[in-house]
């Protein structure tokens, strides 16, 4: 706060906008009712669109106030990963525990000023500012932006065409940001500050916000932010057999609270020799310029390319920063090689049937700040890795909630290895290619376990599953529906045998179980006995009781 007050007192021109929950609701098209009585409708309005556009100013004199992680972690990640300008500070800069100090500091500002605020401020004395003109805002800022804002901004530019070193004091709710952005780009020789409700007391007789009561929880709240946070996450998706889910994956990732900085698509669709001999290829269908041509090519090629979907990616092409195509199928390992070309500080891979909830990347990133590691959508805790996946006592930790053998974890859990989604620092990825040849030859299995094994062996990095007790944190919201297909690895007996072979080999090379639990083995034996002697309804009743017990896992 002192930094910005000092700039104003010294006459150093800059712009400061502040965005919180109301602005984000408008930008996302989510319904919200506010204490100022305006409402955000359940669609993106013109104001919502212009607010989004106001996030893109990268001028070094332009500052953004955003939600802090202590008050709204989801919003913090949302803004942090969408605003490229490094000049970010607290949206609640003037309020909470700072409010009494703000009032004292504001009284020291004695400047010519233009006031852009609610009509109720008409004629009011705002500190010691010399108000040259007051531009009035109505109570309903959404409709005001639609119908009156453009004329008001034109009027301001006309009235102060040659101005410099003026203070534009703005208290206009969510329209403050697009107003300030517009005026600053028009004339950066003035100072534009969103003071918001911090100056309400100068023209509103009642208390408008809880923080104005120093005895309230907000009146004593002192907020924090993370230092040097890097929300730089590249995402790698795979196009193989299930192209029908790709659009849904892309939409889910673009709507993440932590928006990916880069989207990479690894196309692992094999080309049959019969197709090549006719001068045709899957690549040509991927590069098709229209949906109709893709549909016709699909009909002619489905017989030649056995059990593979031809997917017209042209409609999604612009969503990806890089599209990597291979001529022959390289198995489940190939996508991880694509990750070596990623530019992000972190990287996240997804199975082609995995649709994450909107806070999944945030979930992984936040937990990785607390404990460095590999974070996955599901984790395996096995009683004996050499018997996996035929070891019936193994536990699956993650999105699937079917206790006691599949558990949604309330806290981060350390596991043997992870799958479905993999989140880690990109620099760690290279260890996957050390001594992996005999595993890579298995092609369709083993990459998940080997990644966990190599990270632990060479870097002492463990594997974890972040909390998934809340739906918004899930790694997969349609796993039961989309994971049923015959193309799933767990549906193929040959692949299960390969997986067992890979785990036996890994254990012989030193991979160890995270948890060998005698109590868990007792549960395993109890399950076998129950299945043998109890009727189905009796077994289900006992299972329901156990499920309640494991809710706090």
DALINVEN-V886105 format. One record per pair of residues at least 6 apart in sequence whose C-alpha atoms are under 8 Angstrom apart, sorted by the first residue. I is the first residue (numbers start at 1). GAP is how many residues later the second one is. If there is no record, write none. Layout:
I,GAP
I,GAP
This chain:
1,92
1,93
1,97
1,101
5,100
5,101
7,6
8,101
8,183
9,99
9,100
11,154
12,179
13,48
13,152
13,175
13,176
13,177
13,178
13,179
14,47
14,48
14,49
14,174
14,176
14,177
14,178
15,46
15,47
15,48
15,165
15,166
15,169
15,176
15,177
15,178
16,46
16,47
16,48
16,49
16,164
16,176
16,177
16,178
17,46
17,47
17,48
17,159
17,160
17,163
17,176
17,177
18,46
18,47
18,48
18,72
18,73
18,74
18,159
18,176
19,45
19,46
19,47
19,48
19,72
19,155
19,158
20,46
20,47
20,55
20,71
21,46
21,54
22,10
22,12
22,18
22,152
23,25
23,28
23,151
24,51
25,6
25,7
25,15
26,14
26,15
26,17
26,18
26,19
26,21
26,22
26,25
27,17
27,20
27,21
27,22
27,24
27,25
28,15
28,16
28,20
29,11
29,12
29,13
29,14
29,15
29,16
29,19
30,10
30,11
30,12
30,13
30,14
31,8
31,9
31,10
31,11
31,12
32,7
32,8
32,9
33,6
33,7
36,103
37,102
37,103
38,101
38,102
38,103
38,104
39,101
39,103
40,102
45,97
46,99
46,100
47,95
47,98
47,99
47,128
50,128
51,123
51,124
51,126
51,127
53,125
54,123
54,124
54,127
55,27
55,28
56,27
56,28
56,29
57,28
57,124
58,26
58,27
59,26
60,25
60,27
62,25
63,22
63,24
63,25
63,26
64,23
64,24
64,25
64,26
64,27
65,23
65,24
65,25
65,26
65,27
65,28
66,10
66,13
66,14
66,22
66,23
66,24
66,25
66,26
67,6
67,8
67,9
67,12
67,23
67,24
67,25
68,7
68,8
68,22
68,23
68,155
68,156
68,157
69,6
69,7
69,8
69,155
69,156
69,157
70,153
70,154
70,155
71,152
74,183
74,285
74,288
75,182
77,154
77,180
77,181
77,285
78,178
78,179
78,180
78,181
80,151
80,178
81,150
81,151
81,176
81,177
81,178
81,179
81,180
82,177
94,8
94,101
94,104
95,7
95,103
95,116
95,117
95,124
96,115
96,116
96,122
96,123
96,124
96,125
96,126
97,114
97,117
97,121
97,122
97,123
97,124
97,125
98,124
99,99
99,112
99,113
99,120
106,21
107,20
107,21
108,20
109,18
109,19
109,20
110,18
110,19
110,20
111,17
111,18
111,19
111,55
111,56
112,17
112,18
112,19
112,20
112,54
112,55
113,16
113,17
113,18
113,19
113,20
113,53
113,54
113,55
113,56
114,17
114,18
114,19
114,20
114,21
114,52
114,53
114,54
114,55
115,16
115,17
115,18
115,19
115,20
115,53
115,54
115,55
116,18
116,19
116,20
116,21
116,52
116,53
116,54
116,55
116,56
117,17
117,18
117,19
117,20
117,53
117,54
117,55
118,18
118,19
118,20
118,21
118,53
118,54
119,16
119,17
119,18
119,19
120,83
120,84
121,81
121,82
121,83
122,12
122,14
124,78
124,79
125,77
125,78
126,73
126,76
126,77
127,75
135,17
137,7
137,35
138,6
141,31
141,32
141,33
141,34
142,33
145,30
153,26
153,30
157,26
163,26
163,27
164,25
164,26
165,24
165,25
165,26
166,24
166,25
167,23
167,24
167,25
167,26
168,22
168,23
168,24
168,25
169,23
169,24
169,25
169,26
170,6
170,22
170,23
170,24
170,25
170,26
171,23
171,24
171,25
171,26
171,28
172,22
172,24
173,23
176,18
177,17
180,12
180,13
180,14
184,6
184,8
197,11
197,12
200,8
201,6
207,6
210,6
210,8
210,9
211,6
211,7
211,8
211,9
212,7
213,6
214,6
230,115
231,27
231,114
231,134
232,28
232,29
232,112
232,113
232,114
233,26
233,27
233,28
233,29
233,111
233,112
233,113
233,114
233,115
234,26
234,27
234,28
234,29
234,30
234,108
234,109
234,110
234,111
234,112
234,113
234,114
235,25
235,27
235,28
235,29
235,112
235,113
235,114
235,115
236,27
236,28
236,29
236,30
236,99
236,102
236,103
236,111
236,112
236,113
236,114
237,26
237,27
237,28
237,29
237,98
237,112
237,113
237,114
237,115
238,27
238,28
238,29
238,30
238,97
238,112
238,113
238,114
239,7
239,26
239,27
239,28
239,29
239,30
239,113
240,27
240,28
240,29
240,68
240,69
240,112
241,28
241,66
241,67
241,68
241,246
242,67
242,110
242,111
243,66
243,67
243,68
243,109
244,67
245,107
245,108
246,106
247,69
248,107
249,105
249,106
249,107
250,69
252,103
252,104
252,105
252,106
253,6
253,7
253,103
253,105
254,6
255,103
256,101
256,102
256,103
256,104
256,105
256,106
257,101
257,102
257,104
257,105
258,101
258,103
258,104
259,102
261,83
262,58
262,59
262,80
262,81
262,82
263,56
263,57
263,58
263,59
264,56
264,57
264,58
264,59
264,60
264,78
265,55
265,57
265,58
265,59
266,57
266,58
266,59
266,68
266,69
266,72
267,56
267,57
267,58
267,59
268,57
268,58
268,59
268,60
268,61
268,62
268,63
268,66
269,13
269,39
269,56
269,57
269,58
269,59
269,60
270,12
270,35
270,56
270,57
270,58
270,59
271,10
271,11
271,34
271,56
271,57
272,32
272,33
274,30
275,6
275,26
275,29
275,30
282,28
283,42
285,9
285,12
285,13
285,25
285,26
285,27
286,8
286,24
286,25
286,26
286,27
286,28
287,25
287,26
287,27
288,6
288,24
288,25
288,26
289,25
290,24
290,25
291,21
291,23
291,24
294,16
294,17
294,18
298,12
302,6
302,7
302,8
324,14
330,113
331,112
331,113
331,114
332,111
332,112
332,113
332,115
333,107
333,110
333,111
333,114
335,14
336,13
336,93
339,8
339,87
339,90
340,86
340,89
340,90
342,84
344,82
345,80
345,81
345,82
346,77
346,78
346,79
346,80
347,75
347,76
347,77
347,78
347,79
348,73
348,74
348,75
348,76
349,72
349,73
349,74
350,70
350,71
350,72
351,69
351,70
353,125
353,126
353,129
353,130
354,66
354,67
354,121
354,122
354,123
354,124
354,125
354,128
355,120
355,121
355,122
355,123
355,124
356,118
356,119
356,120
356,121
357,114
357,115
357,116
357,117
357,118
357,119
357,120
358,114
358,115
359,113
359,114
359,115
360,112
360,113
360,114
360,115
363,103
363,104
363,110
364,11
364,59
364,102
367,45
367,99
368,6
368,7
372,89
373,51
373,88
373,89
373,90
373,91
374,48
374,49
374,50
374,78
374,87
374,88
374,89
374,90
375,43
375,46
375,47
375,48
375,49
375,88
375,89
375,90
375,91
376,42
376,43
376,44
376,45
376,46
376,47
376,87
376,88
376,89
376,90
376,99
377,21
377,22
377,41
377,42
377,43
377,44
377,45
377,88
377,89
377,97
377,98
377,99
378,18
378,19
378,20
378,21
378,40
378,41
378,42
378,43
378,87
378,97
379,17
379,18
379,19
379,36
379,37
379,38
379,39
379,40
379,85
379,86
380,14
380,15
380,16
380,17
380,35
380,36
380,37
380,38
381,13
381,14
381,15
381,16
381,34
381,35
381,36
381,132
381,133
381,134
382,6
382,9
382,11
382,12
382,13
382,34
382,131
382,132
382,133
382,134
383,8
383,10
383,11
383,130
383,132
383,133
383,134
383,138
384,7
384,129
384,132
385,6
385,118
385,119
385,122
385,127
385,128
386,114
386,115
386,117
386,118
386,119
386,121
387,113
387,116
387,117
388,6
388,111
388,112
388,115
389,107
389,110
389,111
390,110
392,132
393,12
393,127
393,128
393,131
394,11
395,9
395,10
395,11
395,12
396,9
396,10
396,11
397,9
397,10
397,11
397,12
397,16
397,68
398,8
398,9
398,10
398,11
398,67
398,68
398,69
398,70
398,76
398,77
399,8
399,9
399,69
399,70
399,75
399,76
399,77
399,78
400,6
400,7
400,8
401,6
401,7
402,145
403,140
403,143
403,144
403,147
404,139
404,142
404,143
404,146
407,143
407,146
408,59
408,60
408,61
408,143
408,145
409,57
409,58
409,59
409,60
409,143
409,144
410,57
410,58
410,59
410,142
410,143
411,55
411,56
411,57
411,142
412,52
412,53
412,54
412,55
413,51
413,52
413,53
413,54
414,48
414,49
414,50
414,51
414,100
415,47
415,48
415,49
415,50
415,99
415,100
416,33
416,36
416,47
416,96
416,97
416,98
417,31
417,32
417,34
417,35
417,36
417,46
417,47
418,30
418,31
418,34
418,45
418,46
418,47
419,29
420,55
421,54
428,27
431,20
431,23
431,24
431,27
432,18
432,19
432,22
432,23
434,20
436,14
439,7
439,8
439,11
439,63
440,6
440,7
442,56
444,45
444,51
445,44
445,50
445,53
445,54
445,57
446,53
446,56
446,57
449,54
450,56
452,10
452,11
453,53
453,58
455,6
455,7
456,6
467,6
468,6
468,7
471,6
485,6
486,6
489,6
489,7
490,6
530,9
531,8
